């Protein structure tokens, strides 16, 4: 479980649940997550400097994209844990 940082002192949101899925063809970690009603997959690439992600809500893809891992503290923590073996498989 990971907690999102509160925004403008607002109450803490529900935790993000994360599971290790395995590794990609490039031997990079792949995780699944649940964030409220949304679920998705995150995959590292380029020595885990970047991550690609797909988010679904209600069975429909609502977001896809790529970001630098260090641009998002939550994703950075998740992928660091995935690489170190600290996450469990579903």
N, CA, C and O atoms as a Tinker XYZ file with bonds, in Angstrom:
   360  protein
     1  N      0.840000   -1.171000    0.000000    73     2
     2  CA     0.000000    0.000000    0.000000    64     1     3
     3  C      0.889000    1.239000    0.000000    63     2     4     5
     4  O      1.928000    1.286000    0.658000    81     3
     5  N      0.450000    2.231000   -0.751000    73     3     6
     6  CA     1.150000    3.508000   -0.825000    64     5     7
     7  C      0.130000    4.607000   -0.599000    63     6     8     9
     8  O     -1.000000    4.526000   -1.082000    81     7
     9  N      0.523000    5.620000    0.124000    73     7    10
    10  CA    -0.351000    6.767000    0.338000    64     9    11
    11  C      0.057000    7.898000   -0.570000    63    10    12    13
    12  O      1.241000    8.198000   -0.723000    81    11
    13  N     -0.937000    8.524000   -1.172000    73    11    14
    14  CA    -0.681000    9.708000   -1.981000    64    13    15
    15  C     -0.452000   10.880000   -1.051000    63    14    16    17
    16  O     -1.035000   10.956000    0.030000    81    15
    17  N      0.397000   11.788000   -1.480000    73    15    18
    18  CA     0.616000   13.001000   -0.699000    64    17    19
    19  C     -0.649000   13.841000   -0.750000    63    18    20    21
    20  O     -1.295000   13.935000   -1.794000    81    19
    21  N     -1.006000   14.455000    0.382000    73    19    22
    22  CA    -2.205000   15.291000    0.398000    64    21    23
    23  C     -1.936000   16.568000   -0.398000    63    22    24    25
    24  O     -0.806000   17.051000   -0.471000    81    23
    25  N     -2.985000   17.087000   -0.979000    73    23    26
    26  CA    -2.891000   18.296000   -1.783000    64    25    27
    27  C     -3.498000   19.445000   -0.995000    63    26    28    29
    28  O     -4.654000   19.365000   -0.580000    81    27
    29  N     -2.745000   20.501000   -0.784000    73    27    30
    30  CA    -3.209000   21.688000   -0.066000    64    29    31
    31  C     -3.771000   21.357000    1.313000    63    30    32    33
    32  O     -4.761000   21.953000    1.738000    81    31
    33  N     -3.148000   20.414000    2.011000    73    31    34
    34  CA    -3.577000   20.077000    3.366000    64    33    35
    35  C     -4.866000   19.294000    3.448000    63    34    36    37
    36  O     -5.419000   19.136000    4.536000    81    35
    37  N     -5.360000   18.801000    2.327000    73    35    38
    38  CA    -6.601000   18.026000    2.322000    64    37    39
    39  C     -6.369000   16.699000    3.033000    63    38    40    41
    40  O     -5.228000   16.278000    3.219000    81    39
    41  N     -7.454000   16.046000    3.426000    73    39    42
    42  CA    -7.354000   14.743000    4.069000    64    41    43
    43  C     -6.627000   13.768000    3.151000    63    42    44    45
    44  O     -6.682000   13.889000    1.927000    81    43
    45  N     -5.947000   12.802000    3.758000    73    43    46
    46  CA    -5.240000   11.781000    2.995000    64    45    47
    47  C     -6.244000   10.945000    2.213000    63    46    48    49
    48  O     -7.300000   10.574000    2.727000    81    47
    49  N     -5.900000   10.658000    0.968000    73    47    50
    50  CA    -6.777000    9.845000    0.126000    64    49    51
    51  C     -6.610000    8.373000    0.479000    63    50    52    53
    52  O     -5.712000    8.000000    1.233000    81    51
    53  N     -7.490000    7.542000   -0.078000    73    51    54
    54  CA    -7.395000    6.097000    0.112000    64    53    55
    55  C     -6.045000    5.622000   -0.428000    63    54    56    57
    56  O     -5.525000    6.201000   -1.382000    81    55
    57  N     -5.475000    4.579000    0.170000    73    55    58
    58  CA    -4.168000    4.103000   -0.295000    64    57    59
    59  C     -4.253000    3.498000   -1.693000    63    58    60    61
    60  O     -5.300000    3.022000   -2.130000    81    59
    61  N     -3.119000    3.534000   -2.371000    73    59    62
    62  CA    -2.977000    2.895000   -3.677000    64    61    63
    63  C     -2.413000    1.499000   -3.408000    63    62    64    65
    64  O     -1.361000    1.363000   -2.782000    81    63
    65  N     -3.104000    0.474000   -3.876000    73    63    66
    66  CA    -2.651000   -0.905000   -3.714000    64    65    67
    67  C     -1.831000   -1.305000   -4.930000    63    66    68    69
    68  O     -2.230000   -1.033000   -6.062000    81    67
    69  N     -0.691000   -1.947000   -4.711000    73    67    70
    70  CA     0.225000   -2.276000   -5.806000    64    69    71
    71  C      0.688000   -3.722000   -5.673000    63    70    72    73
    72  O      0.996000   -4.186000   -4.575000    81    71
    73  N      0.735000   -4.440000   -6.813000    73    71    74
    74  CA     1.208000   -5.818000   -6.877000    64    73    75
    75  C      2.256000   -5.961000   -7.958000    63    74    76    77
    76  O      2.128000   -5.406000   -9.049000    81    75
    77  N      3.284000   -6.707000   -7.642000    73    75    78
    78  CA     4.334000   -7.022000   -8.604000    64    77    79
    79  C      3.802000   -8.086000   -9.554000    63    78    80    81
    80  O      3.262000   -9.097000   -9.104000    81    79
    81  N      3.947000   -7.875000  -10.864000    73    79    82
    82  CA     3.473000   -8.838000  -11.863000    64    81    83
    83  C      4.624000   -9.687000  -12.379000    63    82    84    85
    84  O      4.464000  -10.889000  -12.589000    81    83
    85  N      5.770000   -9.078000  -12.584000    73    83    86
    86  CA     6.925000   -9.789000  -13.133000    64    85    87
    87  C      7.821000   -8.807000  -13.853000    63    86    88    89
    88  O      7.899000   -7.632000  -13.496000    81    87
    89  N      8.498000   -9.309000  -14.878000    73    87    90
    90  CA     9.380000   -8.450000  -15.662000    64    89    91
    91  C      8.969000   -8.461000  -17.121000    63    90    92    93
    92  O      8.383000   -9.424000  -17.615000    81    91
    93  N      9.285000   -7.380000  -17.794000    73    91    94
    94  CA     8.994000   -7.240000  -19.223000    64    93    95
    95  C     10.064000   -7.963000  -20.044000    63    94    96    97
    96  O     11.004000   -8.532000  -19.489000    81    95
    97  N      9.914000   -7.936000  -21.356000    73    95    98
    98  CA    10.918000   -8.533000  -22.243000    64    97    99
    99  C     12.285000   -7.898000  -22.026000    63    98   100   101
   100  O     13.312000   -8.546000  -22.227000    81    99
   101  N     12.301000   -6.640000  -21.620000    73    99   102
   102  CA    13.556000   -5.938000  -21.362000    64   101   103
   103  C     14.065000   -6.151000  -19.946000    63   102   104   105
   104  O     14.968000   -5.443000  -19.500000    81   103
   105  N     13.492000   -7.123000  -19.231000    73   103   106
   106  CA    13.876000   -7.449000  -17.862000    64   105   107
   107  C     13.655000   -6.286000  -16.893000    63   106   108   109
   108  O     14.409000   -6.117000  -15.935000    81   107
   109  N     12.625000   -5.492000  -17.147000    73   107   110
   110  CA    12.254000   -4.374000  -16.280000    64   109   111
   111  C     10.989000   -4.747000  -15.507000    63   110   112   113
   112  O     10.176000   -5.518000  -16.018000    81   111
   113  N     10.796000   -4.221000  -14.285000    73   111   114
   114  CA     9.625000   -4.583000  -13.483000    64   113   115
   115  C      8.304000   -4.087000  -14.081000    63   114   116   117
   116  O      8.235000   -3.032000  -14.712000    81   115
   117  N      7.266000   -4.887000  -13.856000    73   115   118
   118  CA     5.901000   -4.553000  -14.260000    64   117   119
   119  C      5.022000   -4.713000  -13.018000    63   118   120   121
   120  O      5.101000   -5.730000  -12.328000    81   119
   121  N      4.180000   -3.704000  -12.732000    73   119   122
   122  CA     3.285000   -3.775000  -11.572000    64   121   123
   123  C      1.863000   -3.458000  -11.999000    63   122   124   125
   124  O      1.633000   -2.813000  -13.021000    81   123
   125  N      0.905000   -3.930000  -11.189000    73   123   126
   126  CA    -0.509000   -3.566000  -11.334000    64   125   127
   127  C     -0.865000   -2.755000  -10.114000    63   126   128   129
   128  O     -0.267000   -2.919000   -9.050000    81   127
   129  N     -1.847000   -1.873000  -10.268000    73   127   130
   130  CA    -2.269000   -1.066000   -9.129000    64   129   131
   131  C     -3.766000   -0.832000   -9.130000    63   130   132   133
   132  O     -4.430000   -0.930000  -10.162000    81   131
   133  N     -4.281000   -0.522000   -7.952000    73   131   134
   134  CA    -5.675000   -0.111000   -7.774000    64   133   135
   135  C     -5.639000    1.193000   -6.998000    63   134   136   137
   136  O     -5.077000    1.277000   -5.906000    81   135
   137  N     -6.254000    2.208000   -7.590000    73   135   138
   138  CA    -6.329000    3.535000   -6.985000    64   137   139
   139  C     -7.797000    3.946000   -6.991000    63   138   140   141
   140  O     -8.278000    4.534000   -7.959000    81   139
   141  N     -8.507000    3.634000   -5.905000    73   139   142
   142  CA    -9.951000    3.874000   -5.870000    64   141   143
   143  C    -10.619000    3.012000   -6.923000    63   142   144   145
   144  O    -10.411000    1.799000   -6.942000    81   143
   145  N    -11.429000    3.616000   -7.814000    73   143   146
   146  CA   -12.104000    2.830000   -8.845000    64   145   147
   147  C    -11.220000    2.519000  -10.052000    63   146   148   149
   148  O    -11.613000    1.743000  -10.922000    81   147
   149  N    -10.038000    3.112000  -10.110000    73   147   150
   150  CA    -9.147000    2.929000  -11.258000    64   149   151
   151  C     -8.160000    1.799000  -11.010000    63   150   152   153
   152  O     -7.697000    1.591000   -9.888000    81   151
   153  N     -7.847000    1.074000  -12.078000    73   151   154
   154  CA    -6.818000    0.043000  -12.036000    64   153   155
   155  C     -5.874000    0.297000  -13.200000    63   154   156   157
   156  O     -6.228000    0.982000  -14.159000    81   155
   157  N     -4.681000   -0.254000  -13.114000    73   155   158
   158  CA    -3.758000   -0.044000  -14.215000    64   157   159
   159  C     -2.494000   -0.856000  -14.093000    63   158   160   161
   160  O     -2.308000   -1.641000  -13.163000    81   159
   161  N     -1.628000   -0.639000  -15.072000    73   159   162
   162  CA    -0.348000   -1.319000  -15.158000    64   161   163
   163  C      0.738000   -0.283000  -15.400000    63   162   164   165
   164  O      0.556000    0.653000  -16.178000    81   163
   165  N      1.871000   -0.458000  -14.727000    73   163   166
   166  CA     3.043000    0.383000  -14.931000    64   165   167
   167  C      4.209000   -0.515000  -15.314000    63   166   168   169
   168  O      4.422000   -1.562000  -14.702000    81   167
   169  N      4.967000   -0.101000  -16.335000    73   167   170
   170  CA     6.106000   -0.858000  -16.824000    64   169   171
   171  C      7.308000    0.055000  -16.951000    63   170   172   173
   172  O      7.225000    1.106000  -17.585000    81   171
   173  N      8.433000   -0.338000  -16.350000    73   171   174
   174  CA     9.668000    0.437000  -16.488000    64   173   175
   175  C     10.313000    0.171000  -17.839000    63   174   176   177
   176  O     10.115000   -0.886000  -18.438000    81   175
   177  N     11.083000    1.137000  -18.311000    73   175   178
   178  CA    11.959000    0.921000  -19.453000    64   177   179
   179  C     13.122000    1.895000  -19.353000    63   178   180   181
   180  O     13.089000    2.845000  -18.570000    81   179
   181  N     14.138000    1.649000  -20.149000    73   179   182
   182  CA    15.363000    2.454000  -20.154000    64   181   183
   183  C     15.985000    2.497000  -18.756000    63   182   184   185
   184  O     16.197000    3.565000  -18.183000    81   183
   185  N     16.269000    1.305000  -18.226000    73   183   186
   186  CA    16.857000    1.142000  -16.895000    64   185   187
   187  C     16.007000    1.806000  -15.813000    63   186   188   189
   188  O     16.526000    2.367000  -14.848000    81   187
   189  N     14.703000    1.729000  -15.995000    73   187   190
   190  CA    13.703000    2.271000  -15.067000    64   189   191
   191  C     13.822000    3.784000  -14.867000    63   190   192   193
   192  O     13.472000    4.310000  -13.810000    81   191
   193  N     14.312000    4.463000  -15.877000    73   191   194
   194  CA    14.323000    5.924000  -15.845000    64   193   195
   195  C     12.948000    6.470000  -16.244000    63   194   196   197
   196  O     12.578000    7.585000  -15.875000    81   195
   197  N     12.197000    5.661000  -17.006000    73   195   198
   198  CA    10.871000    6.036000  -17.478000    64   197   199
   199  C      9.899000    4.908000  -17.188000    63   198   200   201
   200  O     10.302000    3.767000  -16.960000    81   199
   201  N      8.613000    5.236000  -17.197000    73   199   202
   202  CA     7.575000    4.234000  -16.997000    64   201   203
   203  C      6.463000    4.503000  -18.008000    63   202   204   205
   204  O      6.130000    5.653000  -18.295000    81   203
   205  N      5.892000    3.411000  -18.547000    73   203   206
   206  CA     4.695000    3.523000  -19.373000    64   205   207
   207  C      3.546000    3.002000  -18.532000    63   206   208   209
   208  O      3.710000    2.080000  -17.732000    81   207
   209  N      2.396000    3.598000  -18.720000    73   207   210
   210  CA     1.256000    3.192000  -17.922000    64   209   211
   211  C     -0.040000    3.202000  -18.688000    63   210   212   213
   212  O     -0.212000    3.935000  -19.661000    81   211
   213  N     -0.954000    2.364000  -18.220000    73   211   214
   214  CA    -2.324000    2.312000  -18.736000    64   213   215
   215  C     -3.239000    2.311000  -17.526000    63   214   216   217
   216  O     -3.055000    1.516000  -16.605000    81   215
   217  N     -4.228000    3.202000  -17.524000    73   215   218
   218  CA    -5.206000    3.265000  -16.445000    64   217   219
   219  C     -6.584000    2.974000  -17.006000    63   218   220   221
   220  O     -6.952000    3.478000  -18.067000    81   219
   221  N     -7.351000    2.150000  -16.283000    73   219   222
   222  CA    -8.718000    1.822000  -16.668000    64   221   223
   223  C     -9.659000    2.175000  -15.527000    63   222   224   225
   224  O     -9.342000    1.991000  -14.352000    81   223
   225  N    -10.802000    2.676000  -15.897000    73   223   226
   226  CA   -11.867000    2.937000  -14.931000    64   225   227
   227  C    -13.151000    2.390000  -15.532000    63   226   228   229
   228  O    -13.514000    2.737000  -16.656000    81   227
   229  N    -13.835000    1.541000  -14.788000    73   227   230
   230  CA   -15.066000    0.936000  -15.291000    64   229   231
   231  C    -14.852000    0.104000  -16.533000    63   230   232   233
   232  O    -15.742000    0.013000  -17.379000    81   231
   233  N    -13.674000   -0.513000  -16.659000    73   231   234
   234  CA   -13.392000   -1.356000  -17.814000    64   233   235
   235  C    -12.989000   -0.607000  -19.069000    63   234   236   237
   236  O    -12.763000   -1.230000  -20.107000    81   235
   237  N    -12.893000    0.715000  -19.003000    73   235   238
   238  CA   -12.511000    1.525000  -20.166000    64   237   239
   239  C    -11.160000    2.172000  -19.915000    63   238   240   241
   240  O    -10.887000    2.637000  -18.808000    81   239
   241  N    -10.315000    2.204000  -20.934000    73   239   242
   242  CA    -9.020000    2.868000  -20.812000    64   241   243
   243  C     -9.258000    4.372000  -20.706000    63   242   244   245
   244  O     -9.863000    4.982000  -21.587000    81   243
   245  N     -8.775000    4.953000  -19.622000    73   243   246
   246  CA    -8.987000    6.385000  -19.391000    64   245   247
   247  C     -7.704000    7.199000  -19.515000    63   246   248   249
   248  O     -7.750000    8.422000  -19.648000    81   247
   249  N     -6.556000    6.515000  -19.472000    73   247   250
   250  CA    -5.296000    7.243000  -19.578000    64   249   251
   251  C     -4.178000    6.300000  -19.995000    63   250   252   253
   252  O     -4.109000    5.163000  -19.526000    81   251
   253  N     -3.309000    6.770000  -20.871000    73   251   254
   254  CA    -2.089000    6.060000  -21.235000    64   253   255
   255  C     -0.980000    7.100000  -21.312000    63   254   256   257
   256  O     -1.244000    8.284000  -21.521000    81   255
   257  N      0.237000    6.663000  -21.145000    73   255   258
   258  CA     1.314000    7.624000  -21.290000    64   257   259
   259  C      2.638000    7.128000  -20.767000    63   258   260   261
   260  O      2.762000    6.019000  -20.246000    81   259
   261  N      3.635000    8.000000  -20.927000    73   259   262
   262  CA     4.986000    7.729000  -20.461000    64   261   263
   263  C      5.459000    8.936000  -19.661000    63   262   264   265
   264  O      5.203000   10.081000  -20.032000    81   263
   265  N      6.154000    8.663000  -18.559000    73   263   266
   266  CA     6.722000    9.757000  -17.782000    64   265   267
   267  C      8.080000    9.339000  -17.239000    63   266   268   269
   268  O      8.391000    8.152000  -17.141000    81   267
   269  N      8.878000   10.334000  -16.891000    73   267   270
   270  CA    10.132000   10.073000  -16.187000    64   269   271
   271  C      9.767000    9.675000  -14.766000    63   270   272   273
   272  O      8.980000   10.361000  -14.114000    81   271
   273  N     10.324000    8.584000  -14.284000    73   271   274
   274  CA     9.978000    8.040000  -12.977000    64   273   275
   275  C     10.185000    9.074000  -11.876000    63   274   276   277
   276  O      9.380000    9.162000  -10.949000    81   275
   277  N     11.244000    9.846000  -11.970000    73   275   278
   278  CA    11.544000   10.821000  -10.914000    64   277   279
   279  C     10.604000   12.020000  -10.914000    63   278   280   281
   280  O     10.668000   12.838000   -9.997000    81   279
   281  N      9.735000   12.151000  -11.912000    73   279   282
   282  CA     8.780000   13.261000  -11.953000    64   281   283
   283  C      7.571000   13.030000  -11.051000    63   282   284   285
   284  O      6.800000   13.961000  -10.818000    81   283
   285  N      7.385000   11.821000  -10.539000    73   283   286
   286  CA     6.241000   11.510000   -9.693000    64   285   287
   287  C      6.735000   10.726000   -8.473000    63   286   288   289
   288  O      7.135000    9.569000   -8.610000    81   287
   289  N      6.713000   11.333000   -7.290000    73   287   290
   290  CA     7.245000   10.658000   -6.107000    64   289   291
   291  C      6.570000    9.312000   -5.808000    63   290   292   293
   292  O      7.237000    8.378000   -5.362000    81   291
   293  N      5.270000    9.203000   -6.046000    73   291   294
   294  CA     4.561000    7.946000   -5.790000    64   293   295
   295  C      5.046000    6.857000   -6.736000    63   294   296   297
   296  O      5.365000    5.754000   -6.290000    81   295
   297  N      5.107000    7.141000   -8.019000    73   295   298
   298  CA     5.572000    6.158000   -8.998000    64   297   299
   299  C      7.038000    5.822000   -8.741000    63   298   300   301
   300  O      7.444000    4.668000   -8.880000    81   299
   301  N      7.825000    6.810000   -8.372000    73   299   302
   302  CA     9.231000    6.577000   -8.066000    64   301   303
   303  C      9.354000    5.563000   -6.919000    63   302   304   305
   304  O     10.151000    4.630000   -7.010000    81   303
   305  N      8.584000    5.733000   -5.854000    73   303   306
   306  CA     8.629000    4.817000   -4.709000    64   305   307
   307  C      8.166000    3.417000   -5.108000    63   306   308   309
   308  O      8.772000    2.423000   -4.707000    81   307
   309  N      7.098000    3.337000   -5.892000    73   307   310
   310  CA     6.564000    2.039000   -6.325000    64   309   311
   311  C      7.599000    1.289000   -7.159000    63   310   312   313
   312  O      7.871000    0.118000   -6.898000    81   311
   313  N      8.171000    1.948000   -8.150000    73   311   314
   314  CA     9.095000    1.265000   -9.044000    64   313   315
   315  C     10.413000    0.950000   -8.346000    63   314   316   317
   316  O     11.040000   -0.062000   -8.659000    81   315
   317  N     10.843000    1.780000   -7.420000    73   315   318
   318  CA    12.046000    1.482000   -6.627000    64   317   319
   319  C     11.818000    0.192000   -5.828000    63   318   320   321
   320  O     12.695000   -0.671000   -5.769000    81   319
   321  N     10.641000    0.069000   -5.218000    73   319   322
   322  CA    10.306000   -1.136000   -4.459000    64   321   323
   323  C     10.183000   -2.359000   -5.375000    63   322   324   325
   324  O     10.597000   -3.458000   -5.004000    81   323
   325  N      9.622000   -2.170000   -6.551000    73   323   326
   326  CA     9.484000   -3.277000   -7.506000    64   325   327
   327  C     10.854000   -3.793000   -7.926000    63   326   328   329
   328  O     11.060000   -5.003000   -8.019000    81   327
   329  N     11.781000   -2.894000   -8.179000    73   327   330
   330  CA    13.126000   -3.292000   -8.595000    64   329   331
   331  C     13.883000   -3.981000   -7.473000    63   330   332   333
   332  O     14.723000   -4.844000   -7.730000    81   331
   333  N     13.596000   -3.611000   -6.233000    73   331   334
   334  CA    14.340000   -4.190000   -5.105000    64   333   335
   335  C     13.738000   -5.497000   -4.603000    63   334   336   337
   336  O     14.317000   -6.158000   -3.741000    81   335
   337  N     12.563000   -5.878000   -5.145000    73   335   338
   338  CA    11.917000   -7.108000   -4.715000    64   337   339
   339  C     11.032000   -6.948000   -3.491000    63   338   340   341
   340  O     10.646000   -7.941000   -2.874000    81   339
   341  N     10.703000   -5.708000   -3.130000    73   339   342
   342  CA     9.907000   -5.452000   -1.932000    64   341   343
   343  C      8.403000   -5.621000   -2.137000    63   342   344   345
   344  O      7.649000   -5.549000   -1.167000    81   343
   345  N      7.945000   -5.845000   -3.372000    73   343   346
   346  CA     6.511000   -6.026000   -3.626000    64   345   347
   347  C      6.198000   -7.512000   -3.763000    63   346   348   349
   348  O      7.044000   -8.308000   -4.171000    81   347
   349  N      4.967000   -7.864000   -3.412000    73   347   350
   350  CA     4.545000   -9.258000   -3.522000    64   349   351
   351  C      3.738000   -9.478000   -4.783000    63   350   352   353
   352  O      3.187000   -8.540000   -5.358000    81   351
   353  N      3.677000  -10.723000   -5.202000    73   351   354
   354  CA     2.866000  -11.089000   -6.362000    64   353   355
   355  C      1.432000  -11.295000   -5.918000    63   354   356   357
   356  O      1.188000  -11.675000   -4.773000    81   355
   357  N      0.453000  -11.043000   -6.830000    73   355   358
   358  CA    -0.960000  -11.214000   -6.461000    64   357   359
   359  C     -1.310000  -12.652000   -6.177000    63   358   360
   360  O     -2.458000  -12.956000   -5.854000    81   359
